[in-house]
Amino acid sequence: MELAVIGMGRVGLVVAACLADFGHHVWGADNVTSKVADLEKGTMPFYEPGLEELAHKNQRAGRLSYTDDLPSAVRRASAIFLAVGTEDGGEGKPNLGPLFQAGEEIAHCLDAYKVLVIKSTVPVGTAARWRSHVQARTRAAFDVVSNPEFLREGAAIDNFMRPDRVILGSTSEKAIHLLREIYQHLYLLETPFVIVDHETAELIKYATNAFLATKVTFINEMATLCEATGADVHAVARAMGLDKRIGPKFLHPGPGFGGSCLPKDTRTLAEMARGLGCSLPLAESIPQSNRAIVPQLVARLERKLGALRGKTVAVLGLSYKPFTDDVRESPALEFVRRLLEAGATVRAHDPQANQEAARNLTHASLSFHDSPFVACSGADAAAILTEWNEFRSLDLKELRRPMKGGVLLDARNVYDPDEAVAAGFDYMGRGRAPRRTECAAG
Ligand code: NAD
């Protein structure tokens, strides 16, 4: 089947490459001409494990083509997947401009029945409004399906190829039938399909992300309590996770959740409820609690080092999680920003995200380095903000050697506190350091 995917971003490009790998011929369209030109040459616009190989393979096989000519992609395709960005336009209201603009462009070139599939995350009621917007600009027949995407950056291909479930929101049997054909590969894997109306499909996405954000926030609050009580958050999380009603996933303490989804989607859920006059105090509190963690980390560092002005801190990890170079709403970047505001010098290193971080944050006292050891040279403290595998087995004695001071803030609990102390570090973790090393400092 010929398909089009609009928006060659972190979702759209993965969707296009995977649908092509299912055997469809996919037109990947983006309105940024330079991005399309790079893709045609085989250059990926971001880092996602396995994506380059998958895209190249399907491009070579003639199943994946790129274009900045949206009308030609739309005319050829039976179904058009919309994966344009819906960034926070302020106060939890996503910017739906790109989606509605793409809708107008599609409407103007619709010449036969097509299925328009909304993959972007959009507030409840958007699909219905968007449908009317397109309808008002075309005489051609079409159906809209809400098909929210649940892939996680860093494991996006596997998530798309082997999803936990597929949500299809539509009242059109014809459209659902076409989507079932497109996703036949997933049917063979016995992937559960949940067929609902638009509004329910839209809300499932927000409910899922808000629930995941709640789990992360909950264990982060327990970590803070462990720091005050001397309890060990890892033992707490493990024991909680063994309870089958809770499960072990998303119970790892850290510097707070980030990325382009959980922060934006939790804010939107709360804003949506407010707009409808519903009170959701839990949803309201999640972003608030999450935002409090980075300032707490900076304050802990300050208690150890004294005033941060004139101090040098090595920051290891800048992406919001490992296996991606995405720094959107990364707690690591916020941590760096706050250190710089406090007058510290920051020497940063990330295995993949140095470039992305430099695009988002420039400062005379901020430098980027190619290795953790170089970043730590002359530093008063080192802080691990992202749990890249590269940071899990560093020779801590070697890391400590070029440093001026010996503070290690392990915001991801990558290291065993005793091991870090044995290597000469004054160690602070998340919810497990006080017992061993932090009691005296309070
Ligand atoms: P992104 O910003 O990485 O990509 C969006 C792309 O759309 C860009 O390449 C942009 O140039 C293109 N675009 C915008 N308007 C266009 C138009 N009119 N015509 C053609 N191209 C256009 O965004 P993303 O991270 O891929 O997210 C896309 C959507 O998927 C968002 O709604 C997001 O919330 C949702 N989502 C993201 C993830 C994730 O992990 N990133 C996971 C699930 C869902």
Boltz pocket constraint, residues with backbone or C-beta under 6 A from the ligand:
constraints:
  - pocket:
      binder: B
      contacts: [[A, 6], [A, 7], [A, 8], [A, 9], [A, 10], [A, 11], [A, 12], [A, 29], [A, 30], [A, 31], [A, 32], [A, 35], [A, 70], [A, 83], [A, 84], [A, 85], [A, 86], [A, 98], [A, 99], [A, 101], [A, 102], [A, 119], [A, 120], [A, 121], [A, 122], [A, 149], [A, 150], [A, 151], [A, 152], [A, 153], [A, 260], [A, 261]]
      max_distance: 6.0
